[in-house]
Amino acid sequence: MKEKFTVNSFLESKRNNEKITVLTAYDYQMARLIDDAGIDCILVGDSLGMVVLGYENTLEVTLDDMIHHAKAVSRGVNRTFVVADMPFLSYHISVEESVRNAGRLIQEGKAHAVKLEGGIEVIDKIKAIINAKIPVLGHIGLTPQSVNMFGGFKVQGKDEERAKSIIKDALELEKAGVFGIVLEGIPEKLAKIITEKLTIPTIGIGAGNSCDGQVLVINDMLGMYDDFVPKFVKTYANLKDEIENGVKQYIREVKEIEFPGKEHTFNIDDDVLEKLY
C-alpha cells in the first residue's frame, strides 16, 4: 500500500515531476473505491450540486451540503488526501466568516484542506484561512461560482489582458501560501506558462497536459450520464448503460418470477412448517 498522500506530497510530486491524480467523490462508497484504486487526492467538489443534488449549477450548494458529503467521503479513505470546496457565499462576506466556514469543513467535514475560487480579490481570505493552519488549494481561470459574471461556462484567458490577469492571480496565490492551484478552462499554452512560473503544482481541468496533475468529475469520466459531456472529459467507462441494463434485467426477472431463485431464499424445517397451518 502506498504512503498517505499529504499536503507535502503535492510539492514533492512537482519537484519529482510526478503527475498528481485527482477525482471528485461525494459519498463513502465511491471514496472507498477510488482510494483503493490509488488516487492521490479526492475533491469533494461543489459540482455535487449538479451531479448529485440535481441543481442547475453550483450556486445553490450550501456549506451544510458540503460538510455532509465531505464527512461521508472522509470516512471512506485511508491514503487519499481530501479537499473540500468552499461553496458560494461561504467566503465572500468577511474574513472572519471565511475562516469559520473553512474551519467547519475541517472540523466537521473531516477534510484535510479546502478549495476556494478566485485570485487577488480573495487573497485576504486565503491568507487568514492559512494563518488558521488550514491548507488551501486555489482555483482560477473558469471559476463556476462566477458563471453569471462570465455569461456562461466559457474558456478564460484567450486574450492578452485576461491571460496576464490569470498569471498575476496565480503568482499572488502562490505568494499567499496555497499548496497548489486548479487551472480550469484555460488555453493549454497559458496553463504551461503558469505551471513553469510556479513552484507549487497546478491541477488542470480543461487546461491541457502541461499541468502538474489532472482532476475530473467522477460521474463524467465513468460515463454515468450522457446528456452533456464537456470537451475536456475523457470517458473511461460506460456505467450508465451498465446500470440501466442491470436494472432492466432485475425488473424483467422479478416480473417473470425468475428472481429470487432457490439460491437466494431461506428454508424452514417441514415439521415446523406443518404447525403453522
ChimeraX attribute file (.defattr): number of C-alpha atoms within 10 A of each C-alpha:
attribute: neighborCount
match mode: 1-to-1
recipient: residues
	/A:1	7
	/A:2	8
	/A:3	9
	/A:4	13
	/A:5	17
	/A:6	17
	/A:7	18
	/A:8	9
	/A:9	16
	/A:10	23
	/A:11	18
	/A:12	14
	/A:13	16
	/A:14	21
	/A:15	13
	/A:16	8
	/A:17	12
	/A:18	13
	/A:19	19
	/A:20	21
	/A:21	16
	/A:22	25
	/A:23	20
	/A:24	26
	/A:25	28
	/A:26	26
	/A:27	19
	/A:28	17
	/A:29	15
	/A:30	17
	/A:31	26
	/A:32	18
	/A:33	14
	/A:34	21
	/A:35	20
	/A:36	15
	/A:37	9
	/A:38	14
	/A:39	18
	/A:40	23
	/A:41	25
	/A:42	27
	/A:43	26
	/A:44	30
	/A:45	23
	/A:46	29
	/A:47	23
	/A:48	22
	/A:49	20
	/A:50	15
	/A:51	19
	/A:52	12
	/A:53	14
	/A:54	11
	/A:55	14
	/A:56	10
	/A:57	17
	/A:58	22
	/A:59	19
	/A:60	17
	/A:61	20
	/A:62	16
	/A:63	20
	/A:64	15
	/A:65	16
	/A:66	24
	/A:67	24
	/A:68	16
	/A:69	20
	/A:70	30
	/A:71	22
	/A:72	21
	/A:73	28
	/A:74	25
	/A:75	16
	/A:76	19
	/A:77	22
	/A:78	15
	/A:79	18
	/A:80	25
	/A:81	23
	/A:82	28
	/A:83	26
	/A:84	32
	/A:85	25
	/A:86	24
	/A:87	26
	/A:88	19
	/A:89	16
	/A:90	18
	/A:91	22
	/A:92	13
	/A:93	10
	/A:94	13
	/A:95	18
	/A:96	12
	/A:97	15
	/A:98	21
	/A:99	21
	/A:100	15
	/A:101	21
	/A:102	30
	/A:103	20
	/A:104	17
	/A:105	26
	/A:106	21
	/A:107	13
	/A:108	14
	/A:109	25
	/A:110	21
	/A:111	27
	/A:112	20
	/A:113	24
	/A:114	26
	/A:115	25
	/A:116	25
	/A:117	23
	/A:118	21
	/A:119	21
	/A:120	17
	/A:121	11
	/A:122	17
	/A:123	19
	/A:124	13
	/A:125	22
	/A:126	31
	/A:127	20
	/A:128	16
	/A:129	23
	/A:130	18
	/A:131	12
	/A:132	13
	/A:133	11
	/A:134	20
	/A:135	22
	/A:136	27
	/A:137	25
	/A:138	27
	/A:139	25
	/A:140	22
	/A:141	29
	/A:142	24
	/A:143	20
	/A:144	22
	/A:145	19
	/A:146	16
	/A:147	15
	/A:148	10
	/A:149	10
	/A:150	14
	/A:151	8
	/A:152	11
	/A:153	14
	/A:154	14
	/A:155	15
	/A:156	19
	/A:157	20
	/A:158	12
	/A:159	8
	/A:160	9
	/A:161	9
	/A:162	13
	/A:163	19
	/A:164	14
	/A:165	15
	/A:166	24
	/A:167	22
	/A:168	15
	/A:169	23
	/A:170	30
	/A:171	18
	/A:172	15
	/A:173	28
	/A:174	19
	/A:175	12
	/A:176	18
	/A:177	18
	/A:178	22
	/A:179	21
	/A:180	26
	/A:181	27
	/A:182	27
	/A:183	30
	/A:184	22
	/A:185	22
	/A:186	23
	/A:187	18
	/A:188	16
	/A:189	13
	/A:190	20
	/A:191	29
	/A:192	17
	/A:193	13
	/A:194	23
	/A:195	23
	/A:196	14
	/A:197	12
	/A:198	18
	/A:199	15
	/A:200	24
	/A:201	28
	/A:202	31
	/A:203	29
	/A:204	27
	/A:205	23
	/A:206	23
	/A:207	24
	/A:208	21
	/A:209	16
	/A:210	20
	/A:211	25
	/A:212	27
	/A:213	23
	/A:214	21
	/A:215	21
	/A:216	20
	/A:217	19
	/A:218	21
	/A:219	21
	/A:220	21
	/A:221	18
	/A:222	17
	/A:223	19
	/A:224	18
	/A:225	15
	/A:226	11
	/A:227	5
	/A:228	7
	/A:229	14
	/A:230	8
	/A:231	7
	/A:232	12
	/A:233	16
	/A:234	13
	/A:235	15
	/A:236	11
	/A:237	14
	/A:238	15
	/A:239	16
	/A:240	15
	/A:241	14
	/A:242	13
	/A:243	12
	/A:244	11
	/A:245	12
	/A:246	11
	/A:247	12
	/A:248	11
	/A:249	12
	/A:250	15
	/A:251	13
	/A:252	12
	/A:253	14
	/A:254	11
	/A:255	10
	/A:256	9
	/A:257	10
	/A:258	11
	/A:259	15
	/A:260	11
	/A:261	9
	/A:262	9
	/A:263	7
	/A:264	7
	/A:265	8
	/A:266	6
	/A:267	7
	/A:268	7
	/A:269	7
	/A:270	8
	/A:271	8
	/A:272	9
	/A:273	10
	/A:274	8
	/A:275	7
	/A:276	6
	/A:277	5
